[in-house]
Amino acid sequence: MLVLALAGLFPATADAQSGLLQRATELPPIELSSGKPLAQAPYEIEAGKYYRLTIRSDGSQELALAGPEFFRNVWINEVVINDIEVRPLGLDSLEFDAEGEATISFVPIRPGRFELRIPGTTGASQRAEFLVKG
């Protein structure tokens, strides 16, 4: 009986084994497309919560998405590309040479304002802003 009671306290899911006891909150995707805005509005998220963000490219142009400050202030659980799971120690940018999709699961670790943007652009529509609350 004690074993059954203790089993209920320690879930055996992959999330629990990695220390993530909550399900990821799905964020609206970032869409990479020539001349179109990356995001409709700033992402308002909380430090310490678990999120999943999909980045899609329609292949209309070779485009990158960079955000070294964003990536330095989140813990990345994994990046999934074509059903391949990558568990990086760090990340600076992603580049799409053709149509495709990458999904990043992460936990913000520091409050602040961070952004992912298309390198070399200055327009507000060419960035996705993340407002991380403490």
Sequence and secondary structure as in RCSB ss.txt:
>XXXX:A:sequence
MLVLALAGLFPATADAQSGLLQRATELPPIELSSGKPLAQAPYEIEAGKYYRLTIRSDGSQELALAGPEFFRNVW
INEVVINDIEVRPLGLDSLEFDAEGEATISFVPIRPGRFELRIPGTTGASQRAEFLVKG
>XXXX:A:secstr
 HHHHHHHHS  SHHHHTT  S  EE   EEE TTS S SS EEEETT  EEEEEEE SSS EEEE HHHHHTEE
EEEEEETTEEE  S   EEEESSSEEEEEEEEE S EEEEEE TT   GGGEEEEEEE 
